[in-house]
Amino acid sequence: MRHAVLPSSLLSATLLACGAVAQEAPEEEHLPKPRSHPEVTFHGAPGPLSADAVTGDWTEFPGPGGRPVSPETHLIRDWGAGGPRLVWELATGSGYSSPAVRGERLVYFHRRGDEEVVECLHPETGELYWRFGSPTDYRDTYGYNDGPRCSPVLDGDRVYAYGAQGKLHCLELATGRLLWKRDLSAEFDVPQDFFGVVSTPVVHGEHLIVHLGAPGGPTVISLDKHTGKLRWSAATDWNAGYSTPLVGKVRGEDKCFVFAGGKSRPPSGGLICLDPDTGKVDFTFPWRSRSYESVNAATPVLVGEQVFISASYDTGGALIDLKPDGGHGVAWTSKVLGTHFNTPVHRDGYLYGFDGRNEPDASLVCQELATGAEVWRTVLEWEETYELHGKVKPRPMSVYRGMLLAADGDYLCLGERGHLLWLELSPEGWRVISRAWLFAAHESWTPLVLSRGLLYACQNAKDFVSGGSPRLLCYDLRRSD
């Protein structure tokens, strides 16, 4: 299914930090046309969308409204032994970013050589509209890959890409033209954290909210989304965490929740609740591991007038009551669900997520929201037969610290070694509907993206069975009936 090309926005404000002024956007007939991408292999067109299917864009992280929850319906459940049908694949550089999709444009952020690269592709074909590169010399302190961690954010005809070294670029979605840029780490003297800059910015109205984490403050800033000009700053003594801010309504008022806490000694961090229009802080709630080398990484989960936060490294979760006067209380704390980097999903009074710091101790948990009580816990395990070091034999396998995406009444799950599962989850238990091995690669930590019946999965490391390089893969989940 094709969609009309989005028109370009006309920006006239003076652009900051890049010393340029926006020019009028080109007419639609002069916009870049999709062309063959040298690194894309096209396997076959996806099927048609059902006339009754609910579909949509995927413009923010970790999903629409800041939740790993998709509104999409009419998705294929039983994909057979070969897994879902592959539409196209892009041989990628390094990084952990997930793609973003608006209409006929998919934006992917990764590193090739000494550049952080933003590429705009056609979501159904992988054809290339444009490419934008920015120099980088980032090196990960702990030896993980050196690509961007944040995902691109799409708003109207703008793309926001926040690199691993704190360089923020605003590009025109239709053309890839640079509108403004800021080197936030240099400007605010932010040192490199454990794993670089990881928190994806969030758009709210005219604001682009950035979890900055400058030592001594500000911890959070708002930039004018059109110009990059600073609108407000919120200062605490907490450094940046790895969690993406969440903006949601509480009693009809917009609130922003920032889960801070990264590299600091002594370790400090926790939840910041603030007004996203002014930066005024309502309250802070300390919640972080006592271990120095730890992070707060999962996005807060807002449920009505309560917000759930969770962290690993022997920390666990806390459910915070949000009071009418801007204060807070604590409904409960528990070590039942301590998520490392995956954001739990709430449905019908229950939380579902993966508890555990490392692969061997990870388990899927159902936790009752009202009480914090553990309802059930399981380790999803099976055997895979494959060749390794010249020997073919069955080996134990699991999803380990998986990534959940609620969709079409059930849950898609991407495992740490590249397995894709459809899961049925409820307070009564769990059931595997389908399972496929997309790729045999470690560090499969990038959340799934689902838009218009197409599923996008990221292979972030070399395939340890086939030897294949990292890829972005597009799969067809469209059910036509």
C-alpha positions as CSV (number, residue, x, y, z in Angstrom):
1,M,0.0,0.0,0.0
2,R,1.4,3.4,-1.0
3,H,0.8,6.7,0.7
4,A,1.1,10.2,-0.7
5,V,4.5,11.9,-0.2
6,L,4.3,14.3,2.7
7,P,4.6,18.0,1.8
8,S,7.6,20.0,3.1
9,S,7.1,22.5,5.9
10,L,8.2,26.1,5.4
11,L,10.5,27.2,8.1
12,S,11.6,30.8,8.4
13,A,13.2,31.1,11.8
14,T,16.9,31.9,12.2
15,L,18.8,28.7,12.8
16,L,21.1,28.4,15.8
17,A,24.4,26.7,16.2
18,C,24.9,26.0,12.5
19,G,24.9,29.7,11.6
20,A,22.4,29.2,8.7
21,V,19.0,30.5,7.8
22,A,16.3,28.1,6.6
23,Q,15.5,28.4,2.9
24,E,12.1,27.8,1.5
25,A,11.4,24.1,1.0
26,P,11.5,22.9,-2.6
27,E,8.2,22.2,-4.4
28,E,7.0,18.6,-4.2
29,E,7.9,17.9,-7.8
30,H,11.5,18.7,-7.0
31,L,11.8,16.5,-3.9
32,P,14.2,13.5,-4.0
33,K,12.7,10.5,-5.6
34,P,13.4,7.0,-4.2
35,R,16.2,5.2,-6.0
36,S,18.0,1.9,-5.6
37,H,20.1,1.7,-2.4
38,P,23.4,-0.2,-3.0
39,E,23.2,-1.8,0.4
40,V,19.6,-3.0,0.2
41,T,18.5,-6.4,-1.0
42,F,14.9,-6.5,-2.1
43,H,13.1,-9.9,-1.7
44,G,9.5,-9.2,-2.7
45,A,6.7,-6.8,-2.3
46,P,4.5,-7.1,0.8
47,G,0.9,-8.2,0.6
48,P,-2.0,-5.8,0.6
49,L,-3.4,-4.4,3.8
50,S,-6.8,-5.6,4.9
51,A,-9.5,-3.0,4.4
52,D,-10.3,-3.4,8.1
53,A,-6.8,-3.1,9.3
54,V,-5.9,-0.4,11.8
55,T,-2.4,1.0,10.9
56,G,-0.3,4.0,11.6
57,D,3.0,5.7,11.7
58,W,5.9,5.0,14.1
59,T,7.5,8.4,14.9
60,E,8.8,8.1,18.4
61,F,10.6,5.8,20.8
62,P,9.7,3.2,22.1
63,G,6.4,3.4,20.2
64,P,3.3,5.6,19.7
65,G,2.7,7.8,22.8
66,G,6.0,6.7,24.3
67,R,4.9,3.1,24.9
68,P,5.9,-0.2,23.3
69,V,2.3,-0.7,22.3
70,S,1.0,-0.8,18.7
71,P,-2.5,-0.1,17.6
72,E,-2.1,-2.3,14.5
73,T,-4.5,-5.1,13.7
74,H,-4.9,-7.9,11.2
75,L,-1.4,-9.2,11.7
76,I,-0.2,-12.7,10.6
77,R,0.2,-15.0,13.6
78,D,1.2,-18.3,12.0
79,W,4.2,-17.7,9.7
80,G,5.3,-21.3,9.4
81,A,8.7,-22.9,9.8
82,G,10.5,-20.3,7.8
83,G,9.3,-17.3,9.8
84,P,7.6,-14.2,8.5
85,R,8.3,-13.3,4.9
86,L,11.3,-11.0,4.4
87,V,10.5,-7.9,2.2
88,W,13.9,-6.2,2.2
89,E,17.1,-5.9,4.2
90,L,19.7,-3.2,4.5
91,A,23.3,-4.0,5.3
92,T,24.0,-1.5,8.1
93,G,26.8,0.0,10.0
94,S,27.0,0.0,13.8
95,G,24.5,1.2,16.3
96,Y,21.4,0.3,18.4
97,S,18.9,2.8,17.0
98,S,15.5,1.7,15.8
99,P,13.9,3.1,12.7
100,A,11.1,5.7,12.6
101,V,8.3,5.7,10.0
102,R,6.0,8.4,8.7
103,G,3.9,7.8,5.5
104,E,6.2,6.8,2.7
105,R,9.4,7.6,4.5
106,L,11.4,5.4,6.9
107,V,14.4,7.0,8.7
108,Y,17.3,5.0,10.1
109,F,20.3,6.2,12.1
110,H,23.5,4.3,12.2
111,R,27.3,4.7,11.8
112,R,29.4,4.0,8.8
113,G,33.1,4.5,9.2
114,D,33.7,7.9,10.9
115,E,30.2,9.2,10.2
116,E,26.9,9.0,12.0
117,V,24.5,8.6,9.1
118,V,20.8,9.4,8.8
119,E,19.2,7.6,5.8
120,C,15.7,8.0,4.5
121,L,14.2,5.0,2.8
122,H,10.9,3.9,1.3
123,P,9.4,1.6,4.0
124,E,8.1,-0.9,1.5
125,T,11.1,-1.2,-0.8
126,G,14.1,0.1,1.0
127,E,14.8,2.5,-1.8
128,L,16.8,5.6,-0.8
129,Y,15.5,9.1,-0.8
130,W,18.5,10.9,0.8
131,R,21.4,10.5,3.2
132,F,23.0,12.9,5.7
133,G,26.3,12.3,7.5
134,S,28.0,13.9,10.5
135,P,31.5,13.2,11.6
136,T,32.1,11.2,14.8
137,D,35.0,9.6,16.7
138,Y,33.0,8.1,19.5
139,R,34.5,5.0,21.1
140,D,32.6,2.9,23.7
141,T,34.3,2.6,27.1
142,Y,33.2,-1.0,27.5
143,G,33.8,-2.2,24.0
144,Y,30.2,-2.2,22.7
145,N,29.6,-0.9,19.2
146,D,30.4,2.7,18.4
147,G,27.1,3.7,16.6
148,P,24.2,5.9,17.7
149,R,22.0,4.7,20.6
150,C,19.1,7.1,20.2
151,S,16.4,6.5,17.7
152,P,15.4,9.2,15.2
153,V,12.3,11.2,16.1
154,L,9.8,12.4,13.4
155,D,7.6,15.4,13.9
156,G,5.7,16.9,10.9
157,D,8.4,17.4,8.3
158,R,11.3,17.3,10.7
159,V,13.8,14.6,11.8
160,Y,15.7,14.8,15.0
161,A,18.8,12.7,15.4
162,Y,20.8,12.7,18.6
163,G,24.2,11.0,18.3
164,A,26.3,9.0,20.7
165,Q,28.5,12.1,21.4
166,G,25.6,14.5,22.1
167,K,25.4,16.1,18.6
168,L,21.8,16.9,17.8
169,H,20.7,17.5,14.2
170,C,17.3,18.7,12.9
171,L,16.8,17.7,9.3
172,E,14.0,18.2,6.8
173,L,12.2,14.9,6.3
174,A,11.4,15.4,2.7
175,T,14.9,16.3,1.6
176,G,17.4,15.6,4.4
177,R,18.4,19.3,4.4
178,L,20.0,20.5,7.6
179,L,17.7,22.9,9.5
180,W,19.8,23.4,12.7
181,K,22.2,21.6,14.9
182,R,23.5,21.7,18.4
183,D,26.6,20.0,20.0
184,L,24.9,19.7,23.4
185,S,27.7,17.7,25.1
186,A,30.3,20.3,24.2
187,E,28.0,23.3,25.0
188,F,27.0,22.0,28.4
189,D,30.3,20.3,29.2
190,V,28.7,16.8,29.5
191,P,31.3,14.1,29.9
192,Q,30.9,10.7,28.1
193,D,28.7,8.5,30.2
194,F,29.1,4.7,30.5
195,F,27.7,4.0,27.0
196,G,27.4,7.4,25.4
197,V,24.2,9.4,24.8
198,V,21.3,7.0,24.8
199,S,18.1,8.9,25.8
200,T,16.0,9.7,22.7
201,P,14.5,13.2,22.7
202,V,10.7,13.7,22.9
203,V,8.5,16.3,21.0
204,H,5.8,18.1,23.0
205,G,4.0,20.9,21.3
206,E,6.7,23.4,20.3
207,H,9.3,21.8,22.6
208,L,12.0,19.2,21.9
209,I,12.7,17.8,25.4
210,V,16.2,16.4,25.9
211,H,17.5,14.3,28.8
212,L,20.8,16.1,29.0
213,G,22.4,15.2,32.3
214,A,25.0,17.9,32.6
215,P,27.0,17.6,35.9
216,G,25.4,20.0,38.4
217,G,22.6,20.6,36.0
218,P,20.6,21.0,33.9
219,T,19.4,17.5,33.9
220,V,16.6,18.2,31.4
221,I,16.3,20.9,28.8
222,S,13.7,22.0,26.2
223,L,14.7,23.3,22.8
224,D,12.5,25.1,20.4
225,K,11.8,22.4,17.9
226,H,11.9,24.8,14.9
227,T,15.2,26.6,15.8
228,G,17.0,24.7,18.5
229,K,16.9,27.7,20.8
230,L,16.9,26.9,24.5
231,R,13.4,27.4,26.0
232,W,13.8,26.1,29.5
233,S,16.2,24.0,31.7
234,A,15.5,21.9,34.8
235,A,18.5,21.6,37.1
236,T,19.0,18.7,39.5
237,D,22.2,17.0,40.7
238,W,21.4,13.9,38.7
239,N,23.3,12.9,35.6
240,A,21.7,11.5,32.5
241,G,20.2,8.1,32.6
242,Y,19.4,5.9,29.5
243,S,15.7,6.2,29.7
244,T,13.7,8.2,27.2
245,P,11.4,10.8,28.8
246,L,7.7,10.2,28.8
247,V,5.0,12.9,28.4
248,G,1.5,12.1,29.3
249,K,-1.7,13.5,30.9
250,V,-2.4,13.3,34.6
251,R,-5.9,14.6,35.5
252,G,-6.0,16.4,32.2
253,E,-2.6,18.2,32.6
254,D,0.6,17.3,30.7
255,K,3.4,15.9,32.8
256,C,6.9,14.8,31.8
257,F,8.6,11.9,33.5
258,V,12.4,11.6,33.3
259,F,14.2,8.6,34.7
260,A,17.7,9.9,35.4
261,G,20.8,8.3,36.7
262,G,23.9,7.2,35.0
263,K,27.6,7.8,35.6
264,S,28.0,9.4,39.0
265,R,29.9,8.8,42.2
266,P,28.3,8.3,44.6
267,P,25.6,6.7,42.4
268,S,22.5,8.9,42.3
269,G,19.4,9.2,40.1
270,G,15.7,8.5,40.0
271,L,12.4,9.9,38.7
272,I,11.8,13.6,37.9
273,C,8.3,14.8,37.3
274,L,8.0,18.2,35.7
275,D,5.9,20.5,33.6
276,P,6.9,19.9,30.0
277,D,5.8,23.5,29.0
278,T,7.8,25.4,31.7
279,G,10.4,22.9,33.1
280,K,9.0,23.4,36.6
281,V,9.9,20.3,38.7
282,D,6.9,18.9,40.7
283,F,9.0,16.3,42.6
284,T,12.0,14.0,42.4
285,F,12.0,10.4,43.7
286,P,15.4,8.8,44.2
287,W,15.5,5.3,42.6
288,R,18.8,3.8,41.3
289,S,21.1,0.9,41.9
290,R,23.8,1.4,44.5
291,S,26.3,0.0,42.0
292,Y,28.4,2.6,40.2
293,E,28.4,0.9,36.9
294,S,24.6,0.7,36.4
295,V,22.0,2.6,34.5
296,N,18.3,3.6,34.7
297,A,17.2,2.7,31.2
298,A,13.5,1.6,30.9
299,T,11.0,4.3,30.0
300,P,8.5,5.1,32.8
301,V,5.0,3.5,32.5
302,L,2.2,5.9,33.1
303,V,-1.2,4.3,34.2
304,G,-3.8,6.9,35.1
305,E,-2.6,8.7,38.2
306,Q,0.3,6.4,38.9
307,V,3.7,5.9,37.2
308,F,5.9,2.7,37.3
309,I,9.7,2.8,37.1
310,S,12.0,-0.1,37.1
311,A,15.7,-0.8,37.0
312,S,18.1,-3.7,37.2
313,Y,21.3,-4.2,39.3
314,D,19.3,-5.4,42.4
315,T,17.0,-2.4,42.3
316,G,13.5,-3.5,41.2
317,G,10.4,-1.4,40.6
318,A,8.4,1.3,42.3
319,L,4.8,2.5,41.7
320,I,4.4,6.2,42.4
321,D,1.1,7.9,43.2
322,L,0.7,11.3,41.5
323,K,-1.1,13.7,43.8
324,P,-3.3,16.6,42.7
325,D,-1.0,19.2,44.4
326,G,2.0,18.0,42.3
327,G,3.4,15.9,45.1
328,H,3.7,12.1,45.2
329,G,3.4,9.0,47.3
330,V,4.7,5.5,47.1
331,A,2.1,2.8,46.4
332,W,4.7,0.0,46.7
333,T,8.2,-1.0,45.9
334,S,9.2,-4.5,44.9
335,K,12.1,-6.5,43.4
336,V,9.8,-8.7,41.4
337,L,10.4,-6.8,38.1
338,G,13.8,-5.2,37.7
339,T,14.1,-4.4,34.0
340,H,17.6,-3.8,32.5
341,F,16.8,-1.9,29.4
342,N,13.4,-3.2,28.2
343,T,10.3,-1.2,29.0
344,P,7.4,-3.2,30.6
345,V,4.0,-3.3,29.1
346,H,0.8,-2.6,31.1
347,R,-2.5,-4.2,30.2
348,D,-5.7,-4.5,32.2
349,G,-4.1,-4.0,35.6
350,Y,-0.9,-6.2,35.0
351,L,2.7,-5.4,34.1
352,Y,4.6,-7.7,31.7
353,G,8.3,-7.5,31.3
354,F,11.7,-9.2,31.6
355,D,13.4,-9.2,34.9
356,G,17.1,-9.7,35.2
357,R,20.5,-8.1,34.7
358,N,22.3,-10.8,32.6
359,E,21.2,-13.4,30.1
360,P,21.3,-16.4,32.4
361,D,19.1,-14.9,35.1
362,A,16.5,-13.3,32.9
363,S,12.8,-14.3,33.2
364,L,9.5,-13.1,31.9
365,V,7.3,-11.8,34.7
366,C,3.6,-10.9,35.2
367,Q,3.2,-8.5,38.1
368,E,-0.1,-7.1,39.5
369,L,-0.1,-3.4,39.3
370,A,-2.4,-2.8,42.3
371,T,-0.2,-4.7,44.8
372,G,3.2,-5.3,43.2
373,A,2.7,-9.0,43.8
374,E,4.3,-11.6,41.4
375,V,1.5,-13.4,39.5
376,W,3.8,-15.7,37.6
377,R,7.4,-16.0,36.3
378,T,8.8,-18.2,33.5
379,V,11.9,-18.7,31.5
380,L,11.2,-19.2,27.8
381,E,13.6,-22.0,26.8
382,W,13.9,-24.5,23.9
383,E,16.7,-26.1,21.8
384,E,18.1,-25.0,18.5
385,T,20.2,-27.3,16.4
386,Y,23.0,-25.5,14.5
387,E,26.7,-25.7,13.6
388,L,29.2,-24.0,15.8
389,H,33.0,-24.6,15.8
390,G,32.5,-27.4,13.3
391,K,30.0,-29.3,15.4
392,V,26.3,-29.7,14.7
393,K,24.2,-30.4,17.8
394,P,21.2,-29.1,19.7
395,R,21.9,-26.3,22.1
396,P,19.8,-24.6,24.8
397,M,18.3,-21.3,23.7
398,S,16.1,-18.6,25.2
399,V,14.9,-15.0,24.6
400,Y,16.9,-13.9,27.7
401,R,16.3,-10.2,28.3
402,G,13.7,-9.8,25.5
403,M,11.9,-6.8,24.2
404,L,8.1,-6.9,24.2
405,L,5.7,-5.1,21.8
406,A,2.0,-5.3,22.5
407,A,0.1,-5.6,19.2
408,D,-3.2,-6.9,17.9
409,G,-4.2,-8.3,21.3
410,D,-1.0,-10.3,21.9
411,Y,2.7,-9.6,22.2
412,L,5.6,-9.7,19.8
413,C,8.9,-10.5,21.4
414,L,12.5,-10.1,20.1
415,G,15.0,-12.2,22.0
416,E,18.6,-11.2,22.7
417,R,19.9,-13.7,20.0
418,G,17.5,-12.8,17.3
419,H,14.4,-14.9,17.9
420,L,11.0,-13.5,17.1
421,L,8.0,-14.8,19.1
422,W,4.3,-14.2,19.1
423,L,3.2,-14.6,22.8
424,E,-0.2,-14.8,24.4
425,L,0.1,-13.3,27.9
426,S,-2.5,-13.0,30.6
427,P,-2.7,-13.3,34.4
428,E,-3.5,-16.9,33.9
429,G,-0.2,-17.6,32.1
430,W,1.6,-17.6,28.8
431,R,1.6,-19.4,25.5
432,V,4.0,-19.3,22.5
433,I,1.9,-18.8,19.4
434,S,4.8,-18.8,16.9
435,R,8.6,-18.7,17.0
436,A,11.2,-18.0,14.3
437,W,14.9,-17.4,14.4
438,L,15.5,-14.2,12.3
439,F,19.3,-14.1,12.9
440,A,21.8,-15.6,15.3
441,A,23.3,-12.4,16.7
442,H,24.1,-11.2,20.2
443,E,23.1,-7.7,21.4
444,S,19.7,-7.8,19.8
445,W,18.5,-5.1,22.1
446,T,16.8,-2.7,19.7
447,P,13.0,-2.7,20.1
448,L,10.8,-3.8,17.2
449,V,9.0,-1.3,15.1
450,L,5.6,-2.0,13.5
451,S,4.0,0.3,10.9
452,R,1.3,-0.5,8.3
453,G,1.6,-4.2,8.8
454,L,5.4,-4.2,8.3
455,L,7.7,-5.3,11.1
456,Y,11.2,-3.9,11.3
457,A,13.9,-5.7,13.3
458,C,17.6,-4.8,13.8
459,Q,20.5,-7.2,13.8
460,N,23.2,-5.3,15.7
461,A,26.1,-7.8,15.6
462,K,27.6,-10.4,13.4
463,D,25.6,-13.5,12.9
464,F,27.5,-16.2,14.9
465,V,26.1,-19.0,12.7
466,S,26.2,-17.6,9.2
467,G,28.8,-14.9,9.7
468,G,26.4,-12.3,8.2
469,S,26.9,-8.6,9.0
470,P,24.5,-6.3,10.9
471,R,21.2,-5.6,9.0
472,L,17.9,-3.8,9.3
473,L,15.2,-6.2,8.1
474,C,11.6,-5.6,7.0
475,Y,9.1,-8.4,7.4
476,D,5.5,-8.7,6.1
477,L,2.9,-9.3,8.8
478,R,0.0,-8.1,6.8
479,R,-3.1,-10.4,6.9
480,S,-5.3,-9.6,4.0
481,D,-8.6,-11.1,5.3
